[in-house]
Structure formats: structure tokens, C-alpha cells
């Protein structure tokens, strides 16, 4: 029972082609590593030692040299106990430095719901952790990373940080490791091995090339021309699908001979700098693409992070590139290794470009004069997606929407940033439509920031303004800023009345009710959201406002110890949610049923309901709900006499509350419920056994 609610869903992956040693960690989010990892034995041995001796290691090198791949391999093979995991934070899609701490917090599982400084909360959360944090692709955030990493290392003595960047952070104690290209001299070089692997992946006919010593020597010369830079070798290897090796060598030689001449001040050939070698190779690949492939490459550069085919079609079609042809043209870029394709659970096929390739494409988008129009299409596509997700949230596709919007997080940020600067009204609509994402999916800090900016940029009253204001109140509610939530709730109520919109009146009533109930006034909450108030507003009984008011009513009735009425309200809410196919609210209905059953002395029934609640909450990654449920399950099993399990559950609940930031949200009733479970558990097994079991539960992963 305990393990069922503490197992980590994120599995660490091997960083190379063969299995990595069993990790000495219990949590983490390492991405799957590329197949066929080649070479780097010396670097891996060095990093293995540094990971045991140093606390800040930065891998530097030119774009495309393989910094991220090497870091992934090294940390996947890292030895030594790190009970709190190895956590990977991809920073290349991040454009707003102000969201750096939010991005790291989300990656490590800290969904802080307080209004305090998130930097301080992250430092406090990491203070007693023993973990390895990887910040990948930091060159555009060097100053911000230097500051935050310094704070984290000072606060958390058990923390080790690995950074990949084109330049060092310049931090005290930083160990800089320059990642150089693969050795490319000789018939057994690592560069040739990688080129061979990518050529064989492109076409089995390439085997004949490497069976012939003379042709292998030509391949070795290609590797030398490309300076052993892994990305350049992969792009060239992919070309073996279309050309013979000799054709490639000839065209590549012409390209680099011209470049060398251009770089010579006295007419003699000079060696091309490595960064120029990489850019020249990308330019060569670009020239060899079909015209429509080059156009799509440029337009895809507006995407930050990964994207799906529907987005590519909507954003990139236009002019000579018809929407019906985008998928075929995209497949061509995948075949040429310009675009990478992957499959993600719940999100289907996803595509992305490496930073170096994306930057080249963006330069061409500038040359085409299309940056504004394609960026506009990108932003409005994701605004429309947010509206669709809002409409579909309270329905059978809720879990799928949660997974999809989680996958689109980087694109949502990029779209909102763009709209805030170009179309504030659209930004307001998008930020408000994402209420469920900010409120239900753990992005409270980020949501409040975007909502406040959007409301300032588009202050005119109307439905979109009222929706965004309500969403802002929800974020204040979860952060424990009850004064702000109450004030926003009152203003929402006034605005909704002017709009003559019952649904908005009900939503405002829910916000107002919870803002007075959490500090301890269930009577007022019941007056605001109870059956009589709902009937006065009218509106759809299957709308979010009506259902949320029923939820608030159930909580208030439990606080007033009117458990039979609370159970009746919760059963009605659960039935409505089941008819809709909805999971998030239904799980909270199970919570109220469990509280009511506990209050009526039906301890086994309470445990049954709270297990159902936890199952739903884990599907949606609702950390606040999971923490609530663990406290309640502990109280139920303590009442059943299992003090040891109750203590372990309370320990696990404590760990989850730490990821939320405010134990029991400061609510008197939630605190009383948790404390009652602790008293009964201590009485059952004694203080010493309780502390041992509690600490065991607190060590459970929350990632």
C-alpha cells in the first residue's frame, strides 16, 4: 500500500548503445540516451573521477561537439550514492531568464505553491538532499545560471551540478572540461566509427565502403575534413543514403577548399576554425536540401523545444509549401538528420532540431523576412490549442490533455511571451484559458506571473479579462495568499454580474468561498457556494463553476462536521464527474467521501475512498492532491490500528508537502486531521518506532 503511492514514474535511461550499470539512485528523469555511443573513454573516466571529487563541473565546447551526449552518458554511469536522484534540466527552449528557477523546480519535482521567493524555496528544498543536477545548454543563460547555481551549492552540501555550455559559468570552484571533437586520424578512429555507424543506419549498402581499405581511407579523409565534430559526421553519414562516398568527398572538398581560401589573408590555404567547420557543414547540408525542405527548416526554427506534426503543419505551411506536403517534407528533414523524431507517451510522434541547426534555420528565416509572420502563426496556434484544452479539460480526454499540454510547455511559454509583446488581448485570452494548467498541473508561480503581466497589458473589462482575473485568484489561493484571493473573488463576482454570465458568477463564488474557508470560516464558505447560492446563480450543472462550488460545499460541510450532508454532496459531484469522464474533480469528491467516512467512524470505507483519490491524482501529477491524500490515508489506517503504516504514510506525505511548499496549506482543519493521525499512530507503536517509520516514509521519492 505504501509503495503504491511512492514509486517514481520517471525512469532513468541508459546514455549509450549498451546497458549502463545499475544506478545507485532511486529517482531521476534522465532522458533516453542515443543508441551506439562511440568513444569518449578518456573523457568518461575523467568525469567519473570528477563526479566524486568536485561539486560543479562544466562541459564546454563548440556547438555540435557532443557535450550533452557526453554529459548524459557520464551521469547515467555515475557511481556513488545519490538517494535523491539524478535530474536533467533541458534549458535550450528557455527564452525568459526569469523562468530559470521555475524550470529547474519543475524538473526536480518541486511544485511550490507559496508566494515566497522561489529561489529561496528551491534552496531550502535542496538543503538536505544528496542529488546530481544537470543543466543542459546554458550558454544563453550564463549569468543567471552562475547566480542560481552558486546559491544552490551554498545551501545544499549534498548537491553536485553538471553544466553543458559553449562557455564556462565563471563560478568559484568550477571545474571546466573542454569537450573536443572525436579523434579522426587513422583507420580505427572514433570519428570514423561514428561516421560508419550513421552511414550504415542511412543505408545498408554503405557496408561495402568500409569493407574496402581504399574507400575506408576516403571515409577517413571525410572525417578529417569535418574535424571529427560529431554532429557534422552524423549529417554527412545521413547523406550516404543519396550519394556515393566519392561524391560526398568531392563535394565536401570543394566546399572546404573555397572556405579555406576565403579565410586566408595571403592567398594560401588556412585551417578553418572548428566553429566555422560546423557552420559550414550545416550550410552544406542546407544547400543540398530540396527548396521546400530549406523553407520548412527555416520556419521550424520558431519552435522552442519539440513539437508535433499538427503544429508544424499549422505554423509552417504557406506559399509554395502546402499544408498537405508538410509531413512529407518533414520526413525528408528527418531522413537527413536535420530534424530528430521521437515517440513520447501520451504525446505521439514529436520532432525537434538541435540548437546549432535551429540557429542556422533562424538566420535563414530572417533572410526570408518571415520571422514575424511565422512567429505570429506559432503563437496563435498554441493560443487556439489552449482554448481547446480548456474546453476539453472537464471531459474524458482530461488525462490526454494533461500529457499533451505538459509536452507543449516550452511552446506555451514561447507563444505567451510573443503575444504579450504583439497582441496583449490574445495573451490575456490564452493565459486565462490555461487556468487548469496553472491551477491543477503544478505551475502556480509561472501562471501567476503570466496572468499578472497579461492583465496589466490588457486591462479592459470583458469575458477574457474576467476569466484571467479568476485564474489569477486560483493561483493566489494555492499560494496561500488568501487576502489577494478573496479580493480577486469579490471583484470577479462584481464583474460577472455585469456580464450576466451565471458560469462566471459560479466560478467567482467558488474562489471567494475557498478563500474564506481555508483560514477557518466554513459557514461563510457555505453561504457563498452552497446549494442555495448555486440555485440563485443558475447556470449549467455540468459546468466548471457549478462543480467547483459543489466541491467547496463538501469541504465546508466536513469542516462543520455535517458528514452525512458532505457525503451526499460528494456522491452527487462524483456522479456528475463520472458522467463527464472527468478525473481531477472526481478524485477530490473521493477525498470528501473519505473525510466524511472517517468522521462517521467508517475507517475502512475512508481508506477505500482515499486510495481511489490517490490513483486519480497520480494520473494527473497533482502534488497538492497527493499530499492531501497521503495525510488522509494515514489517518484512516491509524484509526484501523496500523500505526507503522500510518507513520510511513505521514513521512511520505511530509516529503510530498515539501514539494508543494506549504504543509496542509496552513488550513486549521487539514492540520488537525494530520495531527490526529500522528497521535493515533504514536499511541499504537510508540514514539521510537513512529520516528523510524516516519523517516523511512520521508525518504520515498516524489519525482
Beta strands, then each sheet from edge to edge (+ up, - down):
strand 1: 56-60
strand 2: 86-90
strand 3: 131-136
strand 4: 159-164
strand 5: 175-178
strand 6: 340-344
strand 7: 348-352
sheet 1: 2+ 3+ 4+ 1+ 5+
sheet 2: 6+ 7-
end
